[in-house]
Amino acid sequence: MSNIHNDAQSMIKTIIADNMPTQAVVNALKAHNFTGNIHLVAIGKAAWTMAKAASDYLGDRLVKGIAVTKYEHSQGSLPRIDIYEAGHPVVDENTISATKKCIELAEALTEKDELLFLISGGGSALFEAPMDGISLEDLQGLTSQLLSSGADIVEMNMIRKRLSQVKAGRFAMLAEPCPVFAVILSDVLGDRLDTIASGPAVPDASTVEDAQRVVSKYNLELTELQKKYLTTETPKEITNVKTAITGSVRTLCESAAKTAGELGYTPFVLTATMDCEAREAGRMLASIAMDVHEGRSSITRPCAIIAGGETVVTLKGKGKGGRNQELAFAAARGIKGLPDTVVFSLGSDGTDGPTDAAGGITDGTSFAALKEKGIDFDRVLADNDAYHGLQAIGGLIITGPTGTNVNDVSVVLMK
């Protein structure tokens, strides 16, 4: 492995370690004055890690808790906390049954109790109780439509929250009059609280008109009952919740910049709000790398060009991949032949799309390596099959589930 690849791997490990939510959760708990009997609900891809931090800190003050996370994201039992694993990115039976347990806990609380609600990205799929008459199959079909449409997370959640008994602040309302302290690990650009996990503890800022625009924009096919619920307005005021944000994509970019600097690269953070098609982001980063190489940029080697955010993939093929894999793969042609240059893109949760990869990495030799193996670059992109394209040239980033979830970071490293 070349020195620059070693540096990239070192960055990946450090970025993830720096963004684990453990200390951030403890800091939030230290700053909060608990006045009642403490109960806990944790949802999302980082639910287990956040719940463990709370359990370790609160000890016997915690009466009971429930954590709902993605399959293979639990790391063992926790005192006084029941742990459930469920489907992501598509709701499944385990999602529904685990959420029912959370509802039962919330509805039993009184003004003498306090609910600690730990929220992380992925909660939209992992925490769900559909409105009356909406079947699991209905939700699964709609979610699949949204995931393949190219809709961003804000647009997707505008639709999902209107079909749910726990999204759009409704879960917090179920706990009334019990006070709720929500600690949130943000995976949404701009830290929009009503979008993170579809906002189960905050009022909804979107309107019926906003939701209808999403339906029209992506030509969503809806049942008659789904259409009816989409004409019903969501809660606009929640009175029993206090909220603290513990991490976001900005901290991810800051960590990448700090780590790059320690490795001898001058860091340049382009944006923490990258929001476009993954392949276009890959091409854009590759074009910046070419400008640096040709001396057409004010950025000079050695450098680390950093962009955080959440790209989208409009599914047109039937291949396997995720947005970070597609970004890194798409960059391969643009950096073809460039020496000491790599592009990597990483999902901080360790699972990019429905795959076991956290993301992808390519360098100046990747395009030629694909050609040598008889792999058609354009065909791979057309089929959204970046996973297999990267796998063939050793370009997958495999971390396993990390225990955190603060969005994605993409980096161009040039020596």
C-alpha positions, -999 to +999 in steps of 0.1 A: +000+000+000+014+034-010+021+061+015-008+082+004-031+052+007-018+047+043-026+083+050-061+079+037-066+048+059-053+067+089-077+096+082-106+072+079-099+056+113-093+089+130-123+106+116-146+079+128-130+077+163-132+115+166-170+114+159-181+087+182-210+101+203-199+088+237-184+119+252-208+142+235-238+123+251-221+125+285-215+162+281-252+168+272-263+148+303-240+167+326-255+199+314-291+188+321-308+188+354-329+157+357-358+161+380-378+129+376-374+091+374-353+086+342-365+064+314-347+061+281-356+055+244-327+054+219-333+052+181-311+051+150-279+037+138-260+051+168-287+041+193-266+014+210-235+036+214-256+065+227-276+043+251-244+028+265-230+062+272-261+072+290-263+039+309-227+042+320-232+078+332-266+075+348-261+041+365-289+032+389-307+065+382-319+050+350-351+031+356-357+014+323-348+019+286-353+007+251-328+010+222-338+003+186-309+001+160-300-014+127-292-051+123-256-059+135-253-025+151-258-037+187-226-046+206-241-065+235-265-062+264-268-031+285-281-028+321-318-020+323-321-015+286-339-037+261-322-038+227-340-044+194-326-046+159-347-037+129-346-030+092-329-001+074-333+017+051-367+000+047-391-006+076-397-042+086-418-062+111-391-058+138-393-020+134-430-020+140-428-043+171-399-025+187-416+009+182-447-005+199-426-012+229-414+024+229-449+037+227-460+015+256-431+029+277-439+065+268-476+063+274-470+049+309-450+079+320-463+106+343-452+141+354-430+124+380-409+108+353-385+121+327-378+106+293-343+107+279-347+104+241-315+096+222-319+102+185-296+095+156-298+091+118-316+061+105-345+066+129-369+072+101-368+035+091-359+021+126-387+039+145-422+036+130-458+030+138-479+036+107-512+055+108-543+034+111-550+015+079-515+019+065-499-016+061-462-025+064-463-033+027-476+001+019-448+017+038-421-005+023-433+002-012-434+039-007-400+039+010-385+020-020-400+046-044-384+074-024-350+058-021-348+052-058-363+086-069-333+108-061-353+126-034-331+141-006-336+133+030-358+164+037-381+155+009-384+118+019-392+126+055-419+152+045-438+122+032-429+096+058-438+117+088-473+122+076-480+085+076-466+079+111-479+079+147-444+087+161-428+111+136-433+149+134-433+153+172-460+128+178-438+105+200-430+133+224-467+141+226-474+105+236-453+110+267-472+140+279-472+153+306-438+137+311-409+161+302-386+148+274-349+156+270-339+149+234-302+144+227-296+144+189-268+132+168-274+150+135-270+134+101-289+161+082-275+191+064-281+222+085-291+201+115-328+205+107-344+190+138-377+181+121-359+160+095-334+141+117-352+107+121-383+125+108-384+147+140-402+124+165-397+150+193-400+184+175-428+202+157-429+198+119-419+228+098-431+214+065-466+218+052-492+198+033-483+219+003-446+209+007-455+173+008-477+175-023-449+191-042-427+161-034-454+137-046-457+156-079-419+161-083-411+124-081-444+110-095-450+089-064-476+062-066-498+064-035-528+044-021-560+064-015-554+062+022-519+075+019-532+104-002-557+112+025-531+113+053-509+135+031-536+162+032-536+162+071-514+188+087-487+177+112-482+190+148-468+226+148-462+230+186-446+207+212-444+219+248-427+191+268-393+188+250-359+202+256-333+195+229-295+193+227-275+186+194-243+166+201-227+163+167-230+169+130-214+168+096-195+200+105-176+181+132-169+154+107-152+180+083-134+196+112-120+162+122-109+155+086-092+188+083-074+184+117-062+148+108-050+159+073-030+187+088-013+163+113-004+141+084+013+169+065-015+180+041-028+215+040-066+211+045-092+230+025-129+225+035-150+232+004-184+228+021-202+209+048-235+210+029-227+191-003-261+181-017-261+168-053-260+136-074-231+114-061-215+109-095-215+146-102-198+153-068-172+127-078-166+144-111-164+178-095-138+167-069-118+150-097-118+182-117-105+201-088-077+176-084-068+180-121-067+218-117-043+214-087-021+190-107-020+213-137-012+243-115-045+260-124-056+263-088-046+284-058-045+251-039-011+235-040+002+201-030+003+185-005-034+191+001-066+176+014-097+189-002-127+181+020-164+181+013-191+170+038-228+164+032-251+139+018-253+132-019-281+113-036-283+085-062-311+084-087-314+046-092-317+037-129-298+004-129-301-028-108-266-030-095-253-027-059-238+003-042-243+034-022-238+071-026-202+072-013-192+043-034-207+059-065-189+092-058-155+076-054-160+054-085-172+083-106-140+102-097-118+075-111-119+087-147-112+123-138-081+115-118-068+090-143-030+090-144-026+116-116+003+106-094+000+105-056-037+113-057-066+095-041-103+103-037-122+086-009-158+090+003-170+077+036-203+072+054-196+078+091-220+050+102-199+024+083-228+012+061-232+029+027-265+020+011-277-016+014-241-029+015-214-039+039-191-011+027-187+023+043-177+039+011-151+038-017-116+049-026-099+054-060-066+067-073-048+076-105-044+039-114-080+029-108-094+036-142-067+017-159-071-012-134-108-014-144-099-015-180-074-043-175-101-064-158-125-058-187-148-037-166-167-010-186-167+022-165-198+037-181-217+005-178-210+002-141-222+038-135-253+032-157-262+001-136-255+019-103-231-010-096-202+008-079-198-018-052-188-045-077-167-021-097-147-010-066-145-045-052-128-057-084-099-032-078-097-032-040-115+001-037-141-007-011-138+009+024-149-017+049-152-006+086-182-025+099-209-006+118-191+022+136-216+033+163-219+069+150-238+086+123-230+122+113-234+120+076-207+116+049-173+131+041-154+130+008-117+138+005-092+144-023-057+137-010-027+149-031+010+146-022 
